[in-house]
Amino acid sequence: MIFHFLEFTIQPSCTPSRAAFMTGRYNIRYGMQSGVIKPDEPEAIPLSETLLPQAFKKCGYNTSMHGKWHLGFYTEKHCPQNRGFDRFFGFYLGSQDYFYHDSGNNCYLYEPCYRGQPEGPPTRMSVMQKNKYRPIGFDFREAYSNGTEKVRLDLNGTYSTKAIAEDFIAKLDEYDPETPLFEFLSFQEVHGPLQWLSEYSTLFKEKDWTHYRKMLSRKIVIVDHFIGEVVKKLKEKGFWKDTILVITSDNGGQTREGASNWPLRGRKGDVFEGGIRSRAFIHSPKLPDSLKGSSFPHMFHVTDWFPTLLRFSGCQLPDSNLDGKAQDIFHHKPEVKRTHLLNFLDPFKVAKRKLDDRMFSVLQNRTFEVTVKSVIRTENWKLITGRPCHWGCSFSEEKNPRYVPDKTVLEDVEPGKLVRLYAIREDPMERYDLSDLHPELVDDLLLKLADYYVILC
């Protein structure tokens, strides 16, 4: 009963992807394209934007959120319980200690503070020793749209994935299966830090994998287990017969944390496919038999969930100009709804012009320049401008590099390029830049990027 999305694309990091999901609009429409919201930044999705839970609420749904928000909280009006959710149980920031629920500290995977106790809470001293840049704050609360709020200090020591799943399961007893429910179940898993429950410590010990790969794999098993528990409860309470379960992710895997995007090139933070193409699927008893186990044949962007889920549910779309398309996900032969999509555009990420001496005269009288980091996609082609990498892009020619360190860097493959064109369906690993062979196509896509860039000026 699973329906896959093999060409599902998101943003290269969590805040922009979540914003696109919640609004159905490209990040450049409201200034949320430039990375993640830091603990002390007064940033959020503008209140002028209609969010998905608000649209479902207007349609008569109960609305609930569990887990990671990461879309801004610098005023009360920007918090999830005031953006369409009846109840919020979780944390405002992007990551935290899985046991202590501290956010804002710089104790992370690449520093030694969690080593030696990865399966349980680190010592308070080990956390404080690494706290050099931002104050530590406890970030886990239960909040309601009526203004009631409680900081859940009682969860100190409880693994967040367990707390989130068990609270949702308990709250299901309070809902009537005959009243529709929109639940945004947003686990922190498998985001860093690489911690896990002690009962999973022996998993994969015998595998010839890297230490990080073993840790990450344990976290995947944990979240898989608790999703299974959620589905079991939905079935017990009579919700499952009318449920559409959507599983998706914020971005590509972080290879520095043991993830693998093989055979795709790149990782979290990059605009190569390894950073912006994600696995996604629908599991539902409402799927027609003809679609079970099959795949959606066209491009599907994170903004498409907004109109697609609302329309399928019989709800009215908001008046805002959506970039997302209402896709025919339950049709045997869905129509092509997109001629192109804007995967990424950030005017604040600009490369040095000297990297590429080619002239693109089509942009002569436009404000957009190829130094700007951007990606635009059609059914068969993908154009990248600027520097596509955040930490250094790579891919491996090994048949199975998933557990082998990949040391091929971008400069070893395509030095000095600011414009790259890939036949993305034929070449999903993005090995062969064809920009010099198809100048007219490059010009056409550059003009589309220039049109989008006007929005930012």
N, C-alpha and C positions, 0 to 999 in steps of 0.2 A: 504493500500500500504506500510505496514511496515514489515521489516524483522529483527528479533531480534537475538542477539548474547548472549546466556545465560551463556556461558563459556568463556567469553572474559576476559583476564587478562592483567594488565598493571603493572607498577612499583608502589611502595608505596608512591611516592611523585612526584611532577610535573616535575622538570628538567629531571630526568632519563626517565620518560614516554615520554616526548616530544622529547627527543633525539632519543629514540628507534623508535618513529613514523617517525621522519624526516629522519632517516638513514636506517631503515629496518634491523638494526644490534643490537646485544646485547650491553649493556652499557660497559661491560668489554673490548670490542674491542678497545675503545678509551678513557677509563678512566672517564666516566661520571656516574658511579654507586653510588657514595657516596653523596647522598642527593642533596639539591638545591644549586644553585649559589647565594651567598650573594652579596649585592651591591658593596662591595669593593674587591671582589675576581677576579683575572685575569684568569678566567676559561671560556671555550667555547668548542663547538664541533670543533675538529681539522679541518683545512681547507682541509685536505686530504680526508675527508668524502664527498661523494656526497649526497646532500639533495634532498628530494622529489620535491620541486619546481624547482630545477635545472634539474631534470630528465623530468619534465613536460615541462619546457621551451625548452629543446632540442627537444621535441616532437611537438613543434609548438603552445604551449599554452600561453595565457596571464596568468600572475601569480600575485596574490595580497594577502596581509595579513592584517588583522585587529586584534588589541587587544594585548594580552600578548605573549611576545617572550620567555624570561627566558632561553635562550640557549647561553648566553654570548655576550658581547659587548665591551670587553676591547681593541680591535682594531677596526678600521672601517671595515676591511675585514670580521670581525666576525658578523657584524650587519645584520639583515634580508634582507635589501635592497641590500646587496652585497652577499647574499647566495641563489640567485635564484628568489627572489621576485622583480617584476617590481616596486612595490609600497608597502610601509609599513605605516600603520596608527595605532599607538598604543604606547605601553610602553615596555621598555627593561627588566624590573625586574619582580619579581614574584607576587607582590601585591602592592597596593597603596591605598591612600584615594580615594574613588569613586568620590568625588566632586573636591577636590583640586589637586589630582593627585600627591601628595607627595609620594616619595618612600624613603626607607632607615631609616625612624623613627621607634621607638619601641612601638609606640602607637598602641595597638592591642586589640583583643577581650577581653582578660583576664584582661585588665587594664581599668580604669574608664573613659578614655578620650573621648569615643564616647557616653557614656551614657547620656541621657538627650536630645541629639540631633541626634539620630540615623537616622532620616529621612532626614537630611540635613547636610550641611557642619559643622564640629565642629569648634569651635572658634580657631583662630590662637594661642592664649595663651594656650589652652588646649593641643594642639599638641606640642608646644615648651616645655611645662613643662615635657613631657614624653620623650623628645629627649635626651637620656643620653649616647648613645653608638655610633651612626653613624650620619653623617650630613644628613639633609633633602635635597632632590633634586627634582625638578619638572621633571616628567618623562612622557611626552606625546609629540609625534612628528609625523610629516608627512615627509617621506623620500623616495627618488626615486633612482633607480639603476644608473641614470646618474649623481648622486652626489648632486642633489638638496635636501635640507633639511630645514625644518622649525619647530621650537619648538612651539607647539600650546598653547601658553599662553592664547589665547582667549577662550579655553575650561575650564579655571578655573571657577568652579562652576557648570559645566555640568556633570551629572551622566555618568560614563564611558560606561555602557552598552548601554545607549541611544545614546551617541556620536558615538560609534562603529557601531551600527546597522544603524543609520541614514546616516553616511558617506558612508557605503557600498551601501545602497539603492540609494543614490544620484549618486555614481560613476557608477552604472549599466547603467545609461543613456549614458555613454561614450563608452560602449562596444557593439560590434556587436555580436548578438546571434549566428551568423554563425562561429565565431572564438571561439575555445574552451577556457575555463577559469578554472583555478585552484585557488580557494579561500580558504585560511586558516582563518576561522572566529573564533577567539580565545577569547571568553568573559572571563573577570575576574570572573564573576558570576559563582558559588556561593561561591567563595573563600572569606575569611575574608578580611577586617573588615566587621562586620554585619551592613551595612548601606543599605538604600533603598530610593526610591522616596517617597515623602510625600503623593502622592495620593494613595499609598498602605498601609498607616498606620493603617487603620481600619480593614484590612484583618485579620481574625483568632483571633480577640480579644476575642470572645466568647468561643474559644476552651480551653479545660482543658489541655493545653500543658505547657511545660516549656517556659520561656521567650525567650531563645535562639532558641527553636524550632519554635516559632511563627515568629521570625525575619528571620530565614533561609527559612521558607515556603514563606514568602513574596518575598524573592529574587528569589526563584524558579519560582514564578508566573511572575516576571518581565522578566527574561530571556526567559521564555516560550512565553510571549507576543511579544518580539522583534524578536525571531526566526520566529514566525508567520508572522510578518511584512515583514521579509526578504523573506519568501516563497511567500507571496502575490505579492511582487514586481517581483520576478523571473517569476511568472506566467504572470504578466502584460506585461513584456518586452519580452516574448517569449523564455526565457531560460529554463523554467521548463520541457518542453517535453523531454529534453536531459540531465536533471540534476540527479546526484546521491548525495543525501544529507546524510552524515555520521554524526551521533551524538555520541559522546563518551566523556570520562573524563580522567583526569590525574591519579586519585587514588581513593581509597575508601573514604567514608564520614568521616569527623572529628566529632566525637561524642561530643567533648568539645564545638562545635559550633552549637549544636542542630541537627546534622545529625544522621541517623540511618542506619546501615547496616544489620539489622535484616532480616533473622535469622542467618546471617553470623557472625562469631566471629572476633573481632579486628576492627581496624579503620585505618585511614590515618597514614602512618609511620610503620605499622605492615606488616608482611608477611603472617599472617593468611588471609583467604579469604576476610574478611571485609576490608583489606587494599589493596589487589591487584586484586580483582575481581570487574569489573565495568559493569554497564549497557551500552549497545551500540546497536544501530539499524540503519538500512538504510531505508530511505524513498525516493521512486523514482517511477515515472510513467513507468520506464523501467523494473520494476519487473514483472516477469511472474505471471499470475493469480494464478498458483499453489503454489507460494511461499508467497503470500500476507498473512500476519498474522502468518506466521510460524517462526521457529527458526532454526538457524544453529546447526547441531547435534554434532559438534566436537569442540576440543580445537581451540581457535583463540587468537593469541597473538598480542600485539600492534605492533610488528615488521612486522606482516603479512599485514598491510594496505599498506605498501610501494609497494611490488610487486603485491599485489592483485589489487589495483587501477590502477597501470600502465598497467598491462596486460589487464585488462578489457577495458581500454581506447585505446588499440592498440599501446601502447608506448613500446619502447625498455627498458629492464632492464639494469642498469649500470653494468660495469665489476666487481665491488666490490663484495666480497663474502658475500651475504646476509644471515642473519639468518632467516628472515621472509620467509614464504611460500606463493606462489600465490594460494590462496584458491578459490575453485569453488563456490563462494557465490551465483551465480544465477542458480545453477544446482539443480534439484529436489533431486537427490541422490549424493551429493558431495563425492569425494574420501577422504579417510583419508590421509592427507599430512604430519602429524607429528607422530612420535613414542614417542617423548618427547619434552619438551621445558624447557629452563632455565628461571625460573621466577625471580631469584634474586641471586646475588653473590657479596659480598663486603668484601675483605680481611682486610679492616680497621675497621670492626665491629666484634670484637672478644670477646667471653665470657670467663669466668674463667673456667678452666678445672675441678676444684673441684666440679662443679655442677653435673657432671655425671661420675661415676667411671667405666662405661662399656668400654671394649676394642674392637676396630674395627680393627682387624688384617689385613684386606684387604688394609688398608691405611699405613701399616708399612713402606713401602719404597716409599711413596708418600709425596709430600710437603703439600698437603691439610690436614687440621685437622677439626674435627667436631666442634671445637670452633668457626669457621668462620660462619657468618650468611649467609645462602643460602637457596634456594628453587629450587627443580627440580620436574617436573610433567610429568606423562604419562597420557594416557586416563583415567585410573582408580585409579591411585595412586599419592600421593603427599608426598615428603620427605622434612623435614625441619631440618637444622642443626643450631647450635648456638642459640642465644636468639632471638625469633621471634618478640619481641615487642619493640616499641619505647617509648611509654608512659604507657605501662601496658596493657596486653591483657585481654579480658574478653568476656563472652557471658552470656546471661540471659536465665533462664528456663521459664520465663514468656511467656505466649502465645502471648502477644503483648507488648513487652518492648520498643517500639519505643519512647514513651514519658515518660518512667520511668527510673530514674537513675540506671545504671547497676553497681553494686558494687562487682561483682564476679571477682576477679583478678586471674592471671595465677597461682600463688602459691597455690591457693585453689583447683586447678584442676590437674595440672601436675608438682609437685615440682621436681627440680633437673634433668630435661631432656635436653640433648643437641642434641639428634636425635629423631625425631618424624615421624611416618609414618601413613598416613590416607588413607582410602578407600574413596577418595574424592567425588565420585559420590553418594555413599551410605551415606556418612557422611559429607555433605558440611559444617556442623557447627563445624567440627573438634573436636568432643567430645572424640573420642576413639583412643588413640595412639596404633598402632598395630606393632610397631617396634620389639618388642620381639617375636612376633608370626611369623614374616616373615624375618628371618635373611638373607636369600639368596637374597631376593628382596632388602633389605636395602644395602647389599654389592654391588649389581649391580648398584644401583643409586649413592652410594658413589663414585664408580669408575668413573661414568660419571661426577660427580662434580669435581673429582680430575683431569680429563682430561681438563675440562674448566679452572680449576685453573692454569694450566700450562701457559695459555695465559698471566696471570698476573705476572709471575715470570721472 
